[in-house]
Amino acid sequence: SAVECNTQYHNGSKWVDCSKIICRFSSIPSIRGGGDETSLSGKELSPRGGEGEGMKVSMNLDCELLVWLPLPKAATKAVTKKISSVFENVAINFFEEL
């Protein structure tokens, strides 16, 4: 499944779209060998218990800035990474509370 989140900021007179984040979740099988589990891709998540115990989920994020920033390329990448990181932390916390 996928979740799309659009962020906005208020420029003093109106709300302006700032970024679009697409978070893709998929269940992944664990490869067992010698007692170790290895996820196939993405960030590996596991709910605390219940029916989902032992289930692994891959989370992949894509972030696109929708506003032009008059910054060097490295600084623009840092802004994109920060937005993605905040969304990732929220998604992880939400998933772990299931």
DRENDO-836400 format. One record per residue (C-alpha): chain; y, z, x; residue in one letter. Coordinates in pm, whole numbers, plus 50000, padded with zeros to 5 digits. Layout:
<rs>
R unit    py    pz    px code
R    A     Y     Z     X    a
...
</rs>
This chain:
<rs>
R unit    py    pz    px code
R    A 50000 50000 50000    s
R    A 50360 49962 50108    a
R    A 50684 50147 50041    v
R    A 51024 49986 50087    e
R    A 51324 50211 50137    c
R    A 51683 50091 50157    n
R    A 51941 50315 50320    t
R    A 52310 50309 50236    q
R    A 52633 50460 50362    y
R    A 52964 50511 50183    h
R    A 53252 50333 50355    n
R    A 53519 50521 50160    g
R    A 53529 50289 49862    s
R    A 53174 50171 49797    k
R    A 52810 50211 49900    w
R    A 52695 49957 50159    v
R    A 52333 49870 50238    d
R    A 52261 49982 50593    c
R    A 51891 49926 50661    s
R    A 51562 49833 50504    k
R    A 51245 50016 50604    i
R    A 50899 49898 50507    i
R    A 50621 50151 50552    c
R    A 50266 50021 50521    r
R    A 49975 50257 50463    f
R    A 49611 50160 50488    s
R    A 49292 50360 50509    s
R    A 49108 50303 50832    i
R    A 48752 50376 50933    p
R    A 48701 50610 51226    s
R    A 48495 50486 51515    i
R    A 48267 50767 51619    r
R    A 48121 50772 51965    g
R    A 48043 51079 52171    g
R    A 48216 51305 51919    g
R    A 48557 51137 51955    d
R    A 48741 50965 51672    e
R    A 48967 50673 51748    t
R    A 49202 50516 51497    s
R    A 49215 50138 51493    l
R    A 49593 50104 51474    s
R    A 49921 50266 51376    g
R    A 50000 50633 51333    k
R    A 49692 50828 51224    e
R    A 49740 51072 50937    l
R    A 49501 51313 50768    s
R    A 49566 51513 50450    p
R    A 49507 51889 50477    r
R    A 49201 51909 50255    g
R    A 49044 51829 49922    g
R    A 48908 51486 49844    e
R    A 49096 51326 50131    g
R    A 48946 51551 50398    e
R    A 48817 51339 50682    g
R    A 49004 51031 50555    m
R    A 49227 50858 50809    k
R    A 49534 50656 50719    v
R    A 49725 50412 50934    s
R    A 50104 50406 50892    m
R    A 50311 50120 51033    n
R    A 50690 50103 51002    l
R    A 50926 49806 51020    d
R    A 51301 49866 51017    c
R    A 51568 49601 50973    e
R    A 51938 49674 51011    l
R    A 52140 49510 50734    l
R    A 52482 49570 50889    v
R    A 52626 49428 51205    w
R    A 52693 49691 51469    l
R    A 52944 49612 51743    p
R    A 52716 49774 52001    l
R    A 52509 49652 52295    p
R    A 52155 49544 52208    k
R    A 52001 49861 52356    a
R    A 52225 50082 52139    a
R    A 52140 49880 51827    t
R    A 51769 49926 51904    k
R    A 51828 50300 51945    a
R    A 51990 50317 51600    v
R    A 51696 50126 51448    t
R    A 51450 50358 51622    k
R    A 51634 50669 51497    k
R    A 51631 50545 51135    i
R    A 51259 50463 51162    s
R    A 51183 50799 51321    s
R    A 51354 50995 51042    v
R    A 51165 50798 50776    f
R    A 50838 50842 50967    e
R    A 50883 51221 50982    n
R    A 50952 51239 50609    v
R    A 50647 51025 50530    a
R    A 50423 51234 50756    i
R    A 50544 51561 50602    n
R    A 50493 51425 50251    f
R    A 50145 51297 50333    f
R    A 50038 51625 50494    e
R    A 50140 51816 50179    e
R    A 49893 51617 49965    l
</rs>
